[in-house]
Amino acid sequence: MKRQDMSTTSPSFGGGISDALLALTGQASYEWDVQSDALRWSDGFERLVGFKPGIELGRGRDFESVVTAESGQSRYGMVSSAEPGKYRSGVAVGYRCNYAIAAEYLESGETVWIEDCGAWYPDEQGRPLFAHGVVRLVNERRKREDKLRRRSDHDELTGLPNRRYLEFRLGEAIREAQRDDTRAALLLIGIERLDRINDFYGFPAGDELMRVAGKAIGKKLRANDLVARFSGAKFGVLLRNCTGVEAAAASGRFLDLLCDEPLRTKVGAIQLSAAIGACQIPRNAPNAREAIAAAFVAFRQARGGVGGRFRMYEPDGTERDRRSRQAASASQLVAALGEGRGRLAFQPVVESVSGRVAWRQATLGIESADGELTQPEVVRELAASLGFERLVDRQTIALALETLAKYPEASLSLELSGASIGEPRCLGRLVERLQLSPPSARRLMIELSGASSGAPDGVVAENLQMLRVAGCRIVAPASLDALLGPHGFPVDCVRIDAGISTDDPDRQHRWKAAELQVELAKSRGLTVLARNVETAEVATMLSRWGVDHLQGPCFGLATMASPWPAEASGAIGKPAPLARMP
């Protein structure tokens, strides 16, 4: 460890506690000249913590660099952020904090938690001059506390604080800024096309990418700032004492960090694309809820590529009206679902060789009071954004079972959300009904959405196994995890997306990747479904690759009209023109 002599004018460490006594009690002491940043530790500190050889700890910044991003405020942050002039010269200011030493710097390869108790002394201007204190390991206590705290405040995947904790800290920051007449900012950082990364590399790679990205962002933050896993592929960053100009500059650095160079993962380097929306607080948001809504507005604008990949929120009456209309549409939709006004739309899936319809994908539209029907894609979008996918899935399942019972020649596929796939009661009820009608089960396929098809936990695997035992077939996106296995759940068919735009500069690369996915699937004895097939030329190419089934505009759009003979049993639902909700 590199050591530096402390200033002879610094207050001496009092108490006469020997290094040997501290070591025997599992503690160590330090002296820190704040203004020169020289930091001196008692003998045995490296051994107590278990540092690898060669780790530099002779300056405050050196030590701060080995502290993990999720630690919260460390000693460096508590002392360095002291308000100048608030404290009198020579009067000690006590502090106590807990922080973690990152596992990568330790011989054990495991994070070590430290409790730091000390005091700092101000100079004549009230600025920190010198600090000293004692540290001790608190791993066992921290483990017990973490089990309780992390369940509610942290994201299991990344180890970062979760949205709940971010909202709590955001509320604190807004109140402080209002009280002290200061500024802060909330950034919403979205990793784009994570679904494609999951499909191509597998969900473990996507999960690792989120961990790597979150850690990289955290290392660029100041001591009082915070990065949290907001949701899905999004991070929330709270920047205290930050003007709009500073928030814009910080966003530029984050975009450079995430997008300029590929991030390294176990499967190799992966190139990212990201967008950032920001909101100044409390200027444009008096509370946490409005700050998040404003940051979302700015994020959507940045994601659209209008004016770059970063946007700062600016109040807009038009945008408020749009959100108000969307909220009204969502309320109407929830009410319609509660009243059972769902109607199925059917899109054909054809055999690639013969062109005959193999089955139809069933999706849910909603009938309004005047008889018009909301498009299924609108229903899915609102359900996903507002979190009532299970209600949509429940009505889709009920209508699909009714269709299979009325039309013996009907075969259907249903794409269920991750919320339903992971819910034993939802799929348990479906299995019970299918067991009463085995012929219906053999004519039903369950498709996993992109959000529900990662390496599944035991509950998901058990749910899908129940469906397969009942007679259903399972369709999953063609990720490398699904193709190369071993599978955590049974798969009969994998799905690829053939909707590759002719304007996409990586079009040839994407087609090559799709061809590889088909080849891998066929080598494992799986059938392949290609979605979003738009032209006969694409259909011919996919058929030549060995794709078994095709779906898309080339073979027919989804329609509410029953595709089976009316004389069989009557129609399901009421065919009507599709319309968007007002």
NORTA-V413278 format. One record per pair of residues at least 6 apart in sequence whose C-alpha atoms are under 7 Angstrom apart, sorted by the first residue. I is the first residue (numbers start at 1). J is the second residue. D is the distance in Angstrom with one decimal. If there is no record, write none. Layout:
I|J|D / I|J|D
This chain:
1|54|6.3 / 1|55|6.3 / 1|56|5.5 / 1|57|6.0 / 1|58|6.8 / 2|56|5.8 / 2|57|6.3 / 2|58|5.0 / 3|40|6.1 / 3|58|5.0 / 4|38|6.1 / 4|39|6.9 / 4|40|6.6 / 4|58|6.3 / 6|33|6.5 / 6|38|6.6 / 10|130|6.4 / 13|132|6.6 / 19|42|5.8 / 19|43|5.9 / 22|28|5.5 / 23|44|6.5 / 26|48|7.0 / 26|136|6.1 / 27|134|6.8 / 27|135|5.6 / 27|136|4.5 / 28|42|5.8 / 28|45|5.6 / 28|134|5.7 / 28|135|5.4 / 28|136|6.6 / 29|41|5.9 / 29|42|5.3 / 29|133|5.7 / 29|134|4.3 / 29|135|6.2 / 30|40|5.5 / 30|41|4.3 / 30|42|6.0 / 30|132|5.6 / 30|133|5.7 / 30|134|6.4 / 31|39|5.9 / 31|40|5.2 / 31|41|6.6 / 31|131|6.0 / 31|132|4.4 / 31|133|6.9 / 32|38|5.8 / 32|39|4.4 / 32|40|6.4 / 32|130|5.8 / 32|131|5.1 / 32|132|6.0 / 33|39|6.4 / 33|129|6.4 / 33|130|4.7 / 33|131|6.6 / 34|128|6.3 / 34|129|5.3 / 34|130|5.3 / 34|131|6.9 / 35|129|5.8 / 37|59|5.3 / 37|60|5.3 / 38|58|6.2 / 38|59|4.7 / 38|60|6.5 / 39|58|5.0 / 39|59|4.7 / 39|60|5.8 / 40|58|6.2 / 50|106|5.6 / 50|107|5.8 / 51|105|5.9 / 51|106|4.4 / 51|107|5.9 / 52|105|5.8 / 52|106|5.1 / 52|107|5.2 / 56|62|6.0 / 57|63|5.1 / 60|76|6.8 / 64|76|6.8 / 66|101|5.7 / 66|102|5.8 / 66|105|6.9 / 67|99|6.8 / 67|100|5.6 / 67|101|4.6 / 67|102|5.7 / 68|100|5.7 / 68|101|5.9 / 68|102|5.1 / 69|215|6.8 / 69|218|5.2 / 69|219|6.2 / 70|160|5.8 / 71|99|4.8 / 71|100|5.7 / 72|99|6.9 / 73|223|5.7 / 73|224|6.3 / 74|97|6.2 / 74|98|6.7 / 74|99|5.9 / 75|97|6.5 / 77|223|4.8 / 77|224|6.7 / 79|128|6.7 / 84|125|6.7 / 84|126|5.1 / 84|127|5.1 / 85|125|5.5 / 85|126|4.2 / 85|127|6.7 / 86|126|6.1 / 87|122|6.6 / 87|126|5.1 / 88|122|6.5 / 88|126|5.8 / 89|121|6.9 / 89|122|4.9 / 89|123|4.9 / 89|124|5.0 / 89|126|6.0 / 90|121|5.8 / 90|122|6.1 / 90|123|7.0 / 91|121|6.1 / 92|119|5.8 / 92|120|5.6 / 92|121|4.9 / 93|119|5.2 / 93|120|5.3 / 93|121|6.3 / 94|118|5.8 / 94|119|4.1 / 94|120|6.6 / 95|117|6.0 / 95|118|5.6 / 95|119|5.8 / 96|116|5.6 / 96|117|4.5 / 96|118|6.5 / 97|115|6.0 / 97|116|5.3 / 97|117|6.8 / 98|113|7.0 / 98|114|5.6 / 98|115|4.6 / 98|116|6.1 / 99|113|5.7 / 99|114|5.6 / 99|115|6.9 / 100|111|6.4 / 100|112|5.5 / 100|113|4.3 / 100|114|6.1 / 101|111|5.7 / 101|112|5.2 / 101|113|6.3 / 102|111|5.2 / 103|109|4.8 / 103|110|4.5 / 103|111|4.3 / 112|139|6.2 / 113|137|5.9 / 113|138|5.6 / 113|139|5.2 / 113|142|6.9 / 114|135|6.4 / 114|136|5.6 / 114|137|4.7 / 114|138|5.6 / 115|135|5.5 / 115|136|5.5 / 115|137|6.3 / 115|138|6.3 / 116|134|6.0 / 116|135|4.5 / 116|136|6.9 / 117|133|5.5 / 117|134|5.5 / 117|135|6.4 / 118|132|5.6 / 118|133|3.7 / 118|134|6.2 / 119|131|5.6 / 119|132|5.9 / 119|133|6.3 / 120|128|6.5 / 120|130|5.5 / 120|131|4.0 / 120|132|6.5 / 121|128|5.8 / 121|129|5.7 / 121|130|5.4 / 121|131|6.2 / 122|128|4.4 / 122|129|5.2 / 123|129|5.5 / 153|161|5.7 / 153|162|5.7 / 153|164|6.3 / 153|165|5.3 / 154|160|5.6 / 154|161|4.1 / 154|162|4.7 / 155|161|5.8 / 155|162|5.0 / 155|229|6.5 / 158|210|6.7 / 158|211|4.7 / 158|214|7.0 / 160|228|5.3 / 160|229|6.0 / 161|228|4.7 / 161|229|6.3 / 162|228|5.4 / 162|229|5.1 / 162|230|6.0 / 163|228|6.6 / 163|229|6.4 / 163|230|4.7 / 166|228|6.3 / 167|288|6.0 / 170|238|6.9 / 170|288|5.8 / 171|287|6.3 / 171|288|5.3 / 173|240|6.9 / 174|281|6.3 / 174|282|5.7 / 174|286|6.9 / 174|287|6.6 / 177|183|5.6 / 177|184|7.0 / 177|282|6.6 / 178|282|6.6 / 182|241|6.3 / 183|241|5.3 / 183|242|5.5 / 183|243|5.7 / 183|281|6.0 / 183|282|6.7 / 184|239|5.6 / 184|240|4.6 / 184|241|5.1 / 184|242|4.6 / 184|243|6.4 / 184|280|6.1 / 184|281|5.2 / 185|238|6.0 / 185|239|5.2 / 185|240|6.6 / 185|242|6.2 / 185|247|6.5 / 185|278|6.8 / 185|279|5.6 / 185|280|4.6 / 185|281|5.5 / 186|237|5.8 / 186|238|4.8 / 186|239|6.3 / 186|278|5.6 / 186|279|5.3 / 186|280|6.6 / 186|295|7.0 / 187|236|5.7 / 187|237|4.9 / 187|238|6.5 / 187|276|6.5 / 187|277|5.8 / 187|278|4.4 / 187|279|6.7 / 187|295|6.6 / 188|234|6.8 / 188|235|5.9 / 188|236|4.8 / 188|237|6.5 / 188|276|5.5 / 188|277|5.2 / 188|278|6.2 / 188|295|6.1 / 188|299|6.6 / 189|234|5.5 / 189|235|5.0 / 189|236|6.2 / 189|274|6.9 / 189|275|5.9 / 189|276|4.6 / 189|277|6.7 / 190|233|5.8 / 190|234|4.3 / 190|235|6.4 / 190|274|5.5 / 190|275|5.4 / 190|276|6.3 / 191|233|5.3 / 191|234|6.2 / 191|273|6.1 / 191|274|4.6 / 191|275|6.9 / 192|273|5.4 / 192|274|5.3 / 194|206|6.8 / 194|233|6.8 / 195|450|6.7 / 197|206|6.2 / 198|205|6.9 / 198|206|5.3 / 198|479|6.4 / 199|477|6.6 / 199|478|6.0 / 199|479|3.9 / 199|480|6.8 / 200|479|5.0 / 200|480|5.7 / 201|479|6.3 / 201|480|5.3 / 202|479|5.1 / 202|480|4.9 / 202|481|4.5 / 203|454|5.1 / 203|455|6.5 / 203|481|6.8 / 205|267|6.7 / 208|265|6.7 / 209|265|6.6 / 217|254|6.8 / 218|227|6.0 / 224|240|6.7 / 225|238|5.6 / 225|239|5.0 / 225|240|6.0 / 226|237|5.6 / 226|238|5.1 / 226|239|6.9 / 227|235|6.8 / 227|236|5.7 / 227|237|4.4 / 227|238|6.5 / 228|235|5.6 / 228|236|5.2 / 228|237|6.4 / 229|235|4.7 / 229|236|6.3 / 230|236|5.3 / 244|280|6.2 / 251|276|6.9 / 255|274|6.7 / 258|272|6.3 / 259|271|6.7 / 259|272|5.2 / 259|273|5.5 / 259|274|6.8 / 261|271|6.8 / 262|269|5.3 / 262|270|5.0 / 262|271|4.2 / 262|272|6.6 / 263|269|5.3 / 263|270|5.4 / 263|271|6.4 / 264|270|6.4 / 275|299|6.6 / 275|302|5.8 / 275|303|5.4 / 275|309|4.8 / 275|310|6.0 / 276|299|5.4 / 276|302|6.3 / 276|309|6.3 / 276|310|4.8 / 276|311|6.5 / 277|295|5.1 / 277|296|6.5 / 277|298|4.4 / 277|299|3.7 / 277|302|6.3 / 277|310|5.9 / 277|311|5.1 / 277|312|6.0 / 278|295|4.9 / 278|298|6.2 / 278|311|6.3 / 278|312|4.7 / 278|313|5.9 / 279|291|6.3 / 279|294|6.1 / 279|295|5.1 / 279|312|5.9 / 279|313|5.2 / 285|291|4.9 / 294|313|6.1 / 295|313|6.4 / 297|313|6.9 / 298|311|5.3 / 298|312|5.9 / 298|313|4.9 / 299|311|6.6 / 301|311|6.7 / 302|308|6.3 / 302|309|4.7 / 302|310|5.1 / 302|311|5.3 / 303|309|6.3 / 329|581|6.2 / 329|582|6.7 / 330|382|6.5 / 336|366|6.8 / 341|366|5.8 / 341|367|5.4 / 342|364|6.2 / 342|365|5.7 / 342|366|4.6 / 342|367|6.2 / 342|395|6.7 / 343|364|5.7 / 343|365|5.2 / 343|366|5.8 / 343|367|6.8 / 343|573|5.3 / 344|362|6.0 / 344|363|5.5 / 344|364|4.7 / 344|365|6.0 / 344|399|7.0 / 344|560|6.1 / 344|573|6.9 / 345|362|5.6 / 345|363|5.3 / 345|364|6.1 / 345|365|6.7 / 345|558|5.5 / 345|559|5.0 / 345|560|4.3 / 346|360|5.7 / 346|361|5.6 / 346|362|4.8 / 346|363|6.7 / 346|558|4.9 / 346|559|5.4 / 346|560|6.4 / 347|360|5.2 / 347|361|5.2 / 347|362|6.8 / 347|556|6.6 / 347|557|5.6 / 347|558|4.0 / 347|559|6.6 / 348|357|6.1 / 348|359|6.2 / 348|360|4.4 / 348|361|6.5 / 348|551|6.5 / 348|555|6.9 / 348|556|6.4 / 349|357|5.7 / 349|358|5.8 / 349|359|5.4 / 349|360|5.4 / 349|549|6.4 / 349|550|5.6 / 349|551|4.8 / 350|356|5.3 / 350|357|4.2 / 350|358|5.1 / 350|549|5.5 / 350|550|5.3 / 350|551|6.5 / 351|357|6.3 / 351|358|5.9 / 351|548|6.0 / 351|549|4.7 / 351|550|6.5 / 352|543|5.6 / 352|547|6.8 / 352|548|5.4 / 352|549|5.1 / 352|550|6.0 / 353|543|6.8 / 359|411|4.8 / 359|412|5.4 / 360|411|6.3 / 360|412|4.9 / 360|413|6.3 / 361|412|5.5 / 361|413|4.6 / 361|414|6.1 / 362|412|6.3 / 362|413|6.1 / 362|414|5.7 / 363|376|6.1 / 363|396|6.7 / 364|376|5.2 / 364|396|5.8 / 365|373|6.2 / 365|374|5.3 / 365|375|5.4 / 365|376|4.4 / 365|379|6.5 / 366|373|5.2 / 366|374|5.0 / 367|373|4.4 / 367|374|6.4 / 372|576|6.3 / 372|577|6.3 / 372|578|6.4 / 372|579|6.2 / 373|576|6.6 / 373|577|6.6 / 373|578|4.9 / 373|579|5.6 / 374|578|5.9 / 374|579|5.2 / 374|580|5.1 / 374|581|6.0 / 375|578|5.8 / 375|579|6.3 / 375|580|6.2 / 383|389|5.0 / 389|417|6.3 / 389|419|6.8 / 390|419|6.2 / 390|420|5.5 / 393|416|6.2 / 403|572|6.6 / 404|410|5.8 / 404|440|5.8 / 405|440|6.8 / 406|569|5.6 / 407|568|6.7 / 407|569|6.8 / 411|443|4.6 / 411|444|6.0 / 412|443|6.3 / 412|444|5.1 / 412|445|6.3 / 413|444|5.7 / 413|445|4.4 / 413|446|5.7 / 413|447|6.7 / 414|445|6.4 / 414|446|5.2 / 414|447|5.7 / 415|446|6.1 / 415|447|4.3 / 415|448|5.8 / 415|449|6.1 / 416|447|6.2 / 416|448|5.9 / 416|449|6.2 / 417|448|7.0 / 417|449|5.8 / 417|452|6.4 / 418|449|6.8 / 418|451|5.7 / 418|452|4.0 / 420|426|6.2 / 421|452|6.8 / 421|460|6.2 / 422|459|6.3 / 422|460|5.0 / 424|463|6.2 / 427|463|6.6 / 431|466|6.9 / 431|467|6.1 / 431|470|6.4 / 434|440|6.6 / 434|441|5.4 / 434|470|6.5 / 435|470|6.1 / 438|471|6.9 / 441|470|6.4 / 441|471|5.0 / 441|472|5.2 / 442|471|5.0 / 442|472|5.5 / 444|472|5.5 / 444|473|6.8 / 445|472|5.5 / 445|473|4.8 / 445|474|5.9 / 446|472|6.9 / 446|473|6.3 / 446|474|5.1 / 446|475|6.1 / 447|474|6.0 / 447|475|4.5 / 447|476|6.0 / 448|475|6.2 / 448|476|5.2 / 450|477|6.5 / 453|476|6.4 / 455|488|6.5 / 456|488|6.1 / 461|488|6.2 / 461|489|4.9 / 464|489|6.7 / 465|489|6.8 / 465|490|6.7 / 473|492|6.0 / 474|490|7.0 / 474|491|5.2 / 474|492|5.3 / 474|493|6.4 / 475|491|6.1 / 475|492|6.1 / 475|493|4.7 / 475|494|5.5 / 475|495|6.8 / 476|491|6.7 / 476|493|6.5 / 476|494|4.9 / 476|495|6.0 / 477|494|5.4 / 477|495|4.6 / 477|496|6.4 / 478|494|5.1 / 478|495|5.3 / 478|496|5.8 / 478|517|6.5 / 483|520|6.3 / 483|521|5.8 / 492|526|5.8 / 492|527|6.6 / 493|526|5.4 / 493|527|4.6 / 493|528|5.5 / 493|529|6.9 / 494|526|6.9 / 494|527|6.5 / 494|528|5.1 / 494|529|6.2 / 495|528|5.9 / 495|529|4.7 / 495|530|5.8 / 496|514|6.9 / 496|529|6.3 / 496|530|4.9 / 496|531|6.3 / 497|530|5.7 / 497|531|5.0 / 497|532|6.3 / 498|530|5.9 / 498|531|5.6 / 498|532|5.4 / 498|533|5.6 / 499|532|4.8 / 499|533|6.1 / 500|507|6.6 / 515|545|6.8 / 518|528|6.7 / 518|547|6.8 / 521|527|7.0 / 527|548|6.1 / 528|547|5.2 / 528|548|5.3 / 528|549|6.4 / 529|547|6.4 / 529|548|6.1 / 529|549|4.7 / 529|550|5.8 / 530|547|6.9 / 530|549|6.3 / 530|550|5.0 / 530|551|6.2 / 531|550|6.2 / 531|551|4.8 / 531|552|5.7 / 532|551|6.0 / 532|552|4.2 / 532|553|6.7 / 533|539|6.4 / 533|550|6.8 / 533|551|5.9 / 533|552|4.5 / 533|553|6.4 / 533|554|6.0 / 534|552|5.9 / 534|553|5.2 / 534|554|4.8 / 535|554|5.5 / 536|554|6.7 / 560|575|5.0 / 560|576|6.9 / 561|575|4.8 / 562|571|5.8 / 562|572|6.5
